[in-house]
Amino acid sequence: MNGFGIRNWTGFYRESYNILKPGGWVESQEFSLEVNTDDSSLPPNSAITHWCDLLYEGAITGAGQNLRVSGEELKSAMEEAGLVDVTIRSFKLPIGPWAADDKLRETGQYALLAMLEGLFGISVAIFTRFLGWEIGELEVLLAKVRAEWRRRKVHTYWPV
């Protein structure tokens, strides 16, 4: 998962292609920073959705970085770079222990822990440098995001 550090996907894949030996392959596992739910469990005024939208806006306007890249966009970049036989396999990475499948429930627990513990680090530069927020203001939003994600009735996932 490189999405937070790559501004030019075609260039990234072109470099990958150039160092491959014949028969070599590239695997890319990325997620789009656009939280989803299949059961409308996020409220209309969701703090999580608000946070995602602001993070995306700040990354695009301040750093020129798109944090919402689809599998189709990545496939196009790979093919433009010269890679062939590109296949997309889409998954849902649950955030929280809500999934019925045991493996996905465990994965969701780890994803939730990563988000709860990493929210500040993921957010601070974009919110303070590019969106002009104060740290206290950011902490209030992040507290709301954490509280919402801790609710068992919220069934969110990242598209991977």
N, CA, C and O of each residue as an XYZ file, in Angstrom:
640
protein
N       0.842     -1.173      0.000
C       0.000      0.000      0.000
C       0.889      1.238      0.000
O       1.465      1.611      1.022
N       0.983      1.849     -1.142
C       1.871      2.987     -1.344
C       1.138      4.293     -1.559
O       1.773      5.343     -1.659
N      -0.170      4.256     -1.632
C      -0.964      5.382     -2.087
C      -0.671      6.726     -1.476
O      -0.858      7.747     -2.137
N      -0.216      6.769     -0.235
C       0.018      8.059      0.401
C       1.343      8.677     -0.022
O       1.634      9.813      0.352
N       2.143      7.965     -0.783
C       3.440      8.503     -1.159
C       3.656      8.644     -2.657
O       4.735      9.054     -3.085
N       2.659      8.314     -3.458
C       2.852      8.319     -4.906
C       1.952      9.359     -5.556
O       0.733      9.354     -5.381
N       2.580     10.242     -6.303
C       1.820     11.270     -7.019
C       1.619     10.908     -8.485
O       0.667     11.374     -9.111
N       2.505     10.080     -9.039
C       2.460      9.733    -10.455
C       2.471      8.211    -10.577
O       3.535      7.591    -10.585
N       1.297      7.621    -10.671
C       1.194      6.163    -10.712
C       1.812      5.589    -11.968
O       2.473      4.552    -11.907
N       1.614      6.234    -13.105
C       2.199      5.714    -14.341
C       3.715      5.695    -14.233
O       4.352      4.711    -14.610
N       4.292      6.760    -13.728
C       5.744      6.810    -13.532
C       6.225      5.739    -12.559
O       7.265      5.115    -12.772
N       5.467      5.533    -11.502
C       5.808      4.502    -10.516
C       5.825      3.124    -11.170
O       6.765      2.351    -10.981
N       4.787      2.823    -11.938
C       4.720      1.520    -12.599
C       5.736      1.407    -13.736
O       6.234      0.315    -14.013
N       6.046      2.514    -14.391
C       7.060      2.488    -15.444
C       8.418      2.128    -14.837
O       9.156      1.322    -15.403
N       8.745      2.716    -13.700
C       9.996      2.364    -13.022
C       9.997      0.885    -12.632
O      11.009      0.199    -12.775
N       8.865      0.407    -12.144
C       8.745     -1.010    -11.780
C       8.957     -1.887    -13.004
O       9.681     -2.881    -12.946
N       8.323     -1.517    -14.111
C       8.439     -2.275    -15.353
C       9.892     -2.325    -15.835
O      10.374     -3.364    -16.287
N      10.567     -1.203    -15.730
C      11.942     -1.115    -16.234
C      12.927     -1.997    -15.471
O      13.959     -2.378    -16.024
N      12.639     -2.324    -14.234
C      13.573     -3.167    -13.472
C      13.165     -4.640    -13.436
O      13.883     -5.475    -12.885
N      12.010     -4.954    -14.024
C      11.575     -6.349    -14.055
C      12.415     -7.172    -15.018
O      12.835     -6.687    -16.068
N      12.650     -8.415    -14.648
C      13.256     -9.372    -15.557
C      12.133    -10.003    -16.366
O      10.978     -9.962    -15.940
N      12.436    -10.582    -17.514
C      11.389    -11.245    -18.303
C      10.624    -12.263    -17.453
O      11.222    -13.067    -16.739
N       9.312    -12.212    -17.543
C       8.463    -13.100    -16.751
C       8.147    -12.561    -15.364
O       7.369    -13.164    -14.624
N       8.743    -11.435    -15.011
C       8.489    -10.842    -13.693
C       7.101    -10.230    -13.615
O       6.421    -10.085    -14.631
N       6.686     -9.875    -12.417
C       5.366     -9.295    -12.245
C       5.373     -8.254    -11.140
O       6.285     -8.212    -10.314
N       4.359     -7.429    -11.134
C       4.176     -6.378    -10.134
C       2.843     -6.620     -9.453
O       1.847     -6.917    -10.112
N       2.824     -6.497     -8.159
C       1.571     -6.579     -7.404
C       1.404     -5.273     -6.649
O       2.345     -4.773     -6.032
N       0.223     -4.736     -6.703
C      -0.064     -3.465     -6.044
C      -1.340     -3.615     -5.239
O      -2.394     -3.942     -5.786
N      -1.246     -3.378     -3.955
C      -2.412     -3.477     -3.073
C      -2.670     -2.092     -2.489
O      -1.969     -1.647     -1.580
N      -3.664     -1.433     -3.012
C      -3.951     -0.057     -2.609
C      -5.387      0.056     -2.122
O      -6.258     -0.712     -2.531
N      -5.618      1.011     -1.254
C      -7.000      1.292     -0.879
C      -7.311      2.743     -1.151
O      -6.441      3.613     -1.096
N      -8.564      2.980     -1.444
C      -9.038      4.321     -1.715
C      -9.537      4.926     -0.413
O     -10.319      4.303      0.305
N      -9.091      6.130     -0.106
C      -9.486      6.782      1.136
C     -10.889      7.360      1.002
O     -11.103      8.571      1.053
N     -11.816      6.460      0.833
C     -13.228      6.830      0.745
C     -13.994      5.740      1.481
O     -14.287      4.679      0.929
N     -14.307      6.023      2.725
C     -14.940      5.006      3.561
C     -16.302      4.626      2.981
O     -17.049      5.477      2.498
N     -16.605      3.335      3.040
C     -17.857      2.818      2.492
C     -18.605      2.011      3.535
O     -18.035      1.567      4.531
N     -19.883      1.833      3.288
C     -20.723      0.934      4.053
C     -21.792      0.400      3.110
O     -22.290      1.127      2.249
N     -22.138     -0.854      3.273
C     -23.163     -1.449      2.414
C     -24.546     -1.421      3.053
O     -25.537     -1.766      2.410
N     -24.612     -1.015      4.305
C     -25.886     -1.097      5.023
C     -26.359      0.249      5.571
O     -27.217      0.292      6.453
N     -25.811      1.334      5.061
C     -26.199      2.687      5.504
C     -26.026      2.885      7.000
O     -26.797      3.613      7.626
N     -25.014      2.238      7.580
C     -24.816      2.361      9.026
C     -24.087      3.637      9.433
O     -23.975      3.923     10.625
N     -23.593      4.403      8.476
C     -23.006      5.709      8.797
C     -24.110      6.754      8.801
O     -24.913      6.808      7.869
N     -24.161      7.582      9.833
C     -25.186      8.631      9.852
C     -24.920      9.669      8.759
O     -23.784      9.807      8.305
N     -25.953     10.396      8.336
C     -25.790     11.400      7.276
C     -24.741     12.459      7.621
O     -24.071     12.976      6.727
N     -24.596     12.779      8.878
C     -23.617     13.785      9.313
C     -22.383     13.109      9.907
O     -21.823     13.594     10.890
N     -21.966     12.017      9.330
C     -20.885     11.191      9.844
C     -19.572     11.946     10.010
O     -19.107     12.616      9.088
N     -18.983     11.831     11.194
C     -17.664     12.420     11.457
C     -16.602     11.705     10.629
O     -15.642     12.335     10.184
N     -16.760     10.400     10.417
C     -15.797      9.635      9.624
C     -15.793     10.137      8.183
O     -14.733     10.390      7.610
N     -16.968     10.277      7.608
C     -17.077     10.766      6.229
C     -16.520     12.182      6.117
O     -15.822     12.506      5.156
N     -16.829     13.020      7.097
C     -16.338     14.400      7.108
C     -14.806     14.416      7.153
O     -14.167     15.162      6.411
N     -14.227     13.593      8.023
C     -12.771     13.491      8.135
C     -12.155     13.035      6.809
O     -11.189     13.633      6.335
N     -12.712     11.976      6.210
C     -12.201     11.463      4.928
C     -12.239     12.542      3.852
O     -11.274     12.723      3.110
N     -13.357     13.253      3.774
C     -13.511     14.293      2.755
C     -12.499     15.421      2.949
O     -11.911     15.909      1.985
N     -12.301     15.829      4.200
C     -11.334     16.898      4.474
C      -9.907     16.439      4.196
O      -9.113     17.189      3.627
N      -9.579     15.221      4.591
C      -8.240     14.692      4.344
C      -7.969     14.642      2.844
O      -6.892     15.028      2.389
N      -8.938     14.172      2.086
C      -8.820     14.103      0.627
C      -8.625     15.508      0.042
O      -7.728     15.731     -0.771
N      -9.471     16.443      0.463
C      -9.389     17.827     -0.032
C      -8.019     18.431      0.260
O      -7.408     19.043     -0.616
N      -7.540     18.260      1.488
C      -6.242     18.817      1.864
C      -5.089     18.185      1.109
O      -4.141     18.872      0.727
N      -5.165     16.878      0.893
C      -4.094     16.177      0.175
C      -4.043     16.623     -1.283
O      -2.961     16.818     -1.837
N      -5.206     16.782     -1.901
C      -5.263     17.206     -3.310
C      -4.796     18.653     -3.460
O      -3.925     18.946     -4.278
N      -5.377     19.553     -2.669
C      -5.075     20.976     -2.845
C      -3.710     21.353     -2.297
O      -3.034     22.209     -2.868
N      -3.291     20.734     -1.204
C      -2.031     21.125     -0.581
C      -0.825     20.364     -1.066
O       0.255     20.935     -1.212
N      -0.996     19.072     -1.320
C       0.155     18.235     -1.674
C       0.068     17.680     -3.088
O       0.993     17.016     -3.555
N      -1.032     17.947     -3.764
C      -1.192     17.412     -5.110
C      -1.279     15.894     -5.140
O      -0.874     15.260     -6.115
N      -1.798     15.325     -4.088
C      -1.831     13.876     -3.934
C      -3.268     13.370     -3.886
O      -4.071     13.821     -3.069
N      -3.578     12.431     -4.768
C      -4.911     11.851     -4.820
C      -4.955     10.610     -3.932
O      -4.305      9.607     -4.225
N      -5.711     10.682     -2.866
C      -5.820      9.552     -1.940
C      -6.986      8.636     -2.290
O      -7.259      7.670     -1.578
N      -7.666      8.939     -3.377
C      -8.795      8.117     -3.831
C      -8.515      7.640     -5.255
O      -8.887      8.288     -6.233
N      -7.858      6.503     -5.340
C      -7.491      5.946     -6.630
C      -8.177      4.600     -6.773
O      -8.046      3.734     -5.908
N      -8.905      4.427     -7.862
C      -9.651      3.184     -8.079
C      -8.766      2.126     -8.736
O      -7.704      2.427     -9.281
N      -9.227      0.900     -8.669
C      -8.541     -0.190     -9.344
C      -8.430      0.040    -10.836
O      -7.408     -0.276    -11.445
N      -9.483      0.591    -11.427
C      -9.466      0.874    -12.864
C      -8.406      1.924    -13.213
O      -7.726      1.808    -14.232
N      -8.270      2.942    -12.368
C      -7.240      3.960    -12.611
C      -5.841      3.362    -12.504
O      -4.956      3.690    -13.294
N      -5.650      2.486    -11.524
C      -4.348      1.841    -11.371
C      -4.060      0.911    -12.545
O      -2.929      0.853    -13.028
N      -5.062      0.194    -12.999
C      -4.895     -0.694    -14.156
C      -4.478      0.118    -15.377
O      -3.568     -0.277    -16.106
N      -5.133      1.239    -15.598
C      -4.785      2.101    -16.736
C      -3.345      2.582    -16.636
O      -2.622      2.598    -17.632
N      -2.924      2.975    -15.433
C      -1.546      3.439    -15.232
C      -0.556      2.305    -15.494
O       0.502      2.526    -16.082
N      -0.897      1.097    -15.058
C      -0.021     -0.058    -15.297
C       0.114     -0.336    -16.790
O       1.215     -0.554    -17.296
N      -1.002     -0.327    -17.476
C      -0.972     -0.608    -18.918
C      -0.245      0.496    -19.685
O       0.488      0.219    -20.635
N      -0.446      1.727    -19.277
C       0.256      2.847    -19.914
C       1.768      2.723    -19.707
O       2.553      3.158    -20.550
N       2.166      2.129    -18.585
C       3.589      1.931    -18.277
C       4.178      0.734    -19.014
O       5.390      0.523    -18.973
N       3.336     -0.055    -19.690
C       3.833     -1.174    -20.462
C       3.550     -2.546    -19.870
O       3.883     -3.563    -20.479
N       2.949     -2.588    -18.709
C       2.614     -3.879    -18.103
C       1.449     -4.512    -18.864
O       0.584     -3.806    -19.382
N       1.432     -5.826    -18.928
C       0.385     -6.541    -19.650
C      -0.293     -7.553    -18.739
O       0.196     -7.857    -17.651
N      -1.417     -8.062    -19.198
C      -2.194     -9.048    -18.436
C      -2.521     -8.532    -17.029
O      -2.408     -9.269    -16.049
N      -2.920     -7.282    -16.942
C      -3.229     -6.651    -15.654
C      -4.605     -7.124    -15.189
O      -5.581     -7.076    -15.938
N      -4.661     -7.570    -13.967
C      -5.896     -8.065    -13.369
C      -6.211     -7.253    -12.124
O      -5.318     -6.926    -11.341
N      -7.471     -6.935    -11.948
C      -7.925     -6.242    -10.742
C      -8.672     -7.248     -9.873
O      -9.570     -7.949    -10.341
N      -8.292     -7.305     -8.627
C      -9.046     -8.095     -7.649
C      -9.450     -7.123     -6.548
O      -8.603     -6.616     -5.813
N     -10.728     -6.871     -6.444
C     -11.235     -5.902     -5.470
C     -11.690     -6.610     -4.204
O     -12.278     -7.691     -4.249
N     -11.406     -5.978     -3.079
C     -11.780     -6.511     -1.779
C     -12.367     -5.396     -0.932
O     -12.251     -4.214     -1.253
N     -12.992     -5.802      0.141
C     -13.461     -4.862      1.157
C     -12.651     -5.127      2.420
O     -12.665     -6.236      2.955
N     -11.948     -4.107      2.890
C     -11.175     -4.207      4.127
C     -12.039     -3.638      5.252
O     -12.163     -2.421      5.384
N     -12.640     -4.520      6.065
C     -13.524     -4.016      7.119
C     -12.756     -3.195      8.155
O     -11.593     -3.467      8.453
N     -13.424     -2.206      8.683
C     -12.867     -1.397      9.765
C     -13.753     -1.659     10.983
O     -14.826     -1.070     11.119
N     -13.304     -2.528     11.843
C     -14.086     -2.929     13.004
C     -14.453     -4.406     12.920
O     -14.380     -5.006     11.847
N     -14.846     -4.991     14.048
C     -15.116     -6.433     14.120
C     -16.547     -6.800     13.764
O     -17.157     -7.618     14.453
N     -17.086     -6.228     12.726
C     -18.502     -6.431     12.388
C     -18.753     -7.527     11.363
O     -19.886     -7.991     11.242
N     -17.739     -7.957     10.625
C     -17.943     -8.931      9.544
C     -18.343    -10.301     10.102
O     -17.916    -10.680     11.193
N     -19.153    -11.030      9.358
C     -19.598    -12.361      9.779
C     -18.469    -13.385      9.670
O     -18.362    -14.279     10.509
N     -17.632    -13.263      8.648
C     -16.517    -14.180      8.431
C     -15.446    -13.976      9.511
O     -15.066    -12.844      9.810
N     -14.966    -15.078     10.089
C     -13.989    -14.990     11.189
C     -12.707    -14.257     10.780
O     -12.212    -13.412     11.526
N     -12.174    -14.577      9.606
C     -10.932    -13.927      9.148
C     -11.148    -12.429      8.925
O     -10.315    -11.607      9.306
N     -12.281    -12.086      8.301
C     -12.570    -10.669      8.068
C     -12.845     -9.926      9.371
O     -12.506     -8.750      9.501
N     -13.460    -10.614     10.338
C     -13.700     -9.978     11.638
C     -12.366     -9.671     12.322
O     -12.187     -8.590     12.883
N     -11.432    -10.622     12.273
C     -10.110    -10.390     12.860
C      -9.374     -9.277     12.120
O      -8.769     -8.403     12.741
N      -9.430     -9.315     10.795
C      -8.813     -8.269      9.978
C      -9.404     -6.905     10.335
O      -8.678     -5.919     10.459
N     -10.720     -6.859     10.496
C     -11.394     -5.618     10.860
C     -10.962     -5.085     12.211
O     -10.868     -3.872     12.401
N     -10.697     -5.984     13.154
C     -10.219     -5.547     14.473
C      -8.860     -4.858     14.344
O      -8.618     -3.817     14.954
N      -7.982     -5.456     13.542
C      -6.667     -4.842     13.334
C      -6.778     -3.527     12.568
O      -6.081     -2.561     12.880
N      -7.647     -3.492     11.571
C      -7.833     -2.257     10.801
C      -8.384     -1.141     11.696
O      -7.969      0.013     11.589
N      -9.318     -1.498     12.574
C      -9.862     -0.498     13.495
C      -8.780      0.018     14.433
O      -8.661      1.226     14.639
N      -7.991     -0.889     15.002
C      -6.900     -0.477     15.890
C      -5.931      0.450     15.157
O      -5.511      1.475     15.695
N      -5.582      0.077     13.920
C      -4.672      0.916     13.133
C      -5.250      2.306     12.916
O      -4.532      3.301     13.012
N      -6.538      2.379     12.624
C      -7.155      3.688     12.401
C      -7.236      4.495     13.687
O      -6.906      5.681     13.699
N      -7.670      3.866     14.762
C      -7.799      4.595     16.026
C      -6.451      5.132     16.496
O      -6.353      6.269     16.957
N      -5.420      4.310     16.376
C      -4.084      4.716     16.828
C      -3.382      5.645     15.838
O      -2.551      6.461     16.237
N      -3.709      5.525     14.559
C      -2.996      6.285     13.542
C      -3.676      7.545     13.053
O      -3.100      8.283     12.253
N      -4.889      7.811     13.516
C      -5.643      8.964     13.003
C      -4.875     10.280     13.096
O      -4.831     11.047     12.133
N      -4.283     10.536     14.231
C      -3.584     11.809     14.407
C      -2.412     11.915     13.436
O      -2.244     12.935     12.769
N      -1.605     10.860     13.359
C      -0.448     10.875     12.470
C      -0.826     11.014     11.009
O      -0.142     11.696     10.246
N      -1.914     10.369     10.620
C      -2.387     10.459      9.243
C      -2.879     11.878      8.945
O      -2.746     12.358      7.819
N      -3.437     12.539      9.936
C      -4.167     13.794      9.746
C      -3.374     15.069      9.971
O      -3.606     16.063      9.282
N      -2.458     15.066     10.905
C      -1.908     16.317     11.425
C      -1.281     17.207     10.357
O      -1.569     18.403     10.332
N      -0.451     16.685      9.489
C       0.213     17.530      8.496
C      -0.794     18.137      7.523
O      -0.752     19.334      7.238
N      -1.691     17.310      7.021
C      -2.658     17.805      6.031
C      -3.589     18.838      6.647
O      -3.848     19.878      6.042
N      -4.090     18.565      7.837
C      -5.044     19.493      8.450
C      -4.389     20.798      8.884
O      -4.979     21.865      8.714
N      -3.178     20.736      9.442
C      -2.553     21.969      9.936
C      -1.847     22.746      8.831
O      -1.952     23.972      8.784
N      -1.137     22.068      7.951
C      -0.388     22.766      6.898
C      -1.257     23.221      5.741
O      -1.106     24.337      5.244
N      -2.169     22.354      5.311
C      -2.897     22.636      4.075
C      -4.318     23.139      4.295
O      -4.861     23.853      3.452
N      -4.921     22.774      5.418
C      -6.292     23.226      5.684
C      -6.351     24.332      6.730
O      -7.409     24.919      6.953
N      -5.221     24.619      7.373
C      -5.147     25.723      8.322
C      -5.792     25.466      9.676
O      -6.128     26.416     10.384
N      -5.971     24.221     10.045
C      -6.590     23.888     11.328
C      -5.588     24.022     12.467
O      -4.380     23.879     12.279
N      -6.118     24.297     13.644
C      -5.336     24.257     14.882
C      -5.389     22.833     15.423
O      -6.319     22.080     15.135
N      -4.381     22.475     16.210
C      -4.299     21.118     16.771
C      -5.539     20.798     17.616
O      -6.091     19.703     17.507
N      -5.972     21.723     18.438
C      -7.146     21.497     19.289
C      -8.398     21.214     18.466
O      -9.197     20.344     18.814
N      -8.557     21.939     17.400
C      -9.689     21.767     16.492
C      -9.646     20.364     15.854
O     -10.669     19.689     15.735
N      -8.452     19.955     15.454
C      -8.270     18.629     14.874
C      -8.581     17.539     15.892
O      -9.252     16.560     15.566
N      -8.103     17.700     17.110
C      -8.341     16.698     18.161
C      -9.833     16.504     18.431
O     -10.273     15.384     18.691
N     -10.604     17.572     18.374
C     -12.058     17.466     18.569
C     -12.672     16.614     17.459
O     -13.470     15.717     17.735
N     -12.305     16.890     16.211
C     -12.823     16.093     15.102
C     -12.401     14.631     15.239
O     -13.220     13.730     15.057
N     -11.140     14.394     15.557
C     -10.644     13.015     15.658
C     -11.307     12.255     16.801
O     -11.507     11.045     16.697
N     -11.651     12.937     17.886
C     -12.377     12.288     18.983
C     -13.749     11.815     18.500
O     -14.206     10.734     18.873
N     -14.393     12.622     17.677
C     -15.694     12.236     17.114
C     -15.547     11.056     16.155
O     -16.373     10.143     16.150
N     -14.495     11.083     15.351
C     -14.241      9.988     14.409
C     -13.992      8.687     15.178
O     -14.562      7.646     14.852
N     -13.142      8.756     16.195
C     -12.847      7.557     16.997
C     -14.113      7.014     17.650
O     -14.356      5.807     17.638
N     -14.916      7.905     18.219
C     -16.157      7.470     18.886
C     -17.094      6.795     17.894
O     -17.717      5.782     18.214
N     -17.193      7.345     16.707
C     -18.074      6.763     15.696
C     -17.566      5.388     15.265
O     -18.354      4.452     15.129
N     -16.256      5.258     15.050
C     -15.710      3.967     14.636
C     -15.815      2.912     15.735
O     -15.864      1.717     15.440
N     -15.849      3.328     16.972
C     -15.977      2.359     18.078
C     -17.395      1.812     18.225
O     -17.610      0.814     18.912
N     -18.355      2.462     17.584
C     -19.744      1.975     17.659
C     -19.880      0.680     16.883
O     -19.557      0.635     15.696
N     -20.346     -0.357     17.520
C     -20.470     -1.678     16.879
C     -21.462     -1.666     15.714
O     -21.402     -2.527     14.835
N     -22.361     -0.704     15.709
C     -23.373     -0.651     14.652
C     -22.850      0.013     13.374
O     -23.556      0.045     12.366
N     -21.636      0.536     13.404
C     -21.037      1.161     12.229
C     -20.237      0.100     11.486
O     -19.272     -0.446     12.021
N     -20.635     -0.188     10.265
C     -20.036     -1.248      9.454
C     -19.338     -0.658      8.244
O     -19.862     -0.709      7.131
N     -18.155     -0.098      8.459
C     -17.429      0.562      7.378
C     -16.309     -0.319      6.854
O     -15.862     -1.264      7.505
N     -15.871      0.032      5.642
C     -14.732     -0.673      5.046
C     -14.038      0.250      4.060
O     -14.615      1.220      3.569
N     -12.779     -0.080      3.784
C     -12.022      0.591      2.722
C     -12.104     -0.295      1.485
O     -11.942     -1.511      1.594
N     -12.346      0.276      0.330
C     -12.244     -0.521     -0.897
C     -10.765     -0.733     -1.228
O      -9.999      0.227     -1.314
N     -10.376     -1.976     -1.410
C      -8.975     -2.315     -1.719
C      -8.930     -2.885     -3.119
O      -7.857     -3.244     -3.605
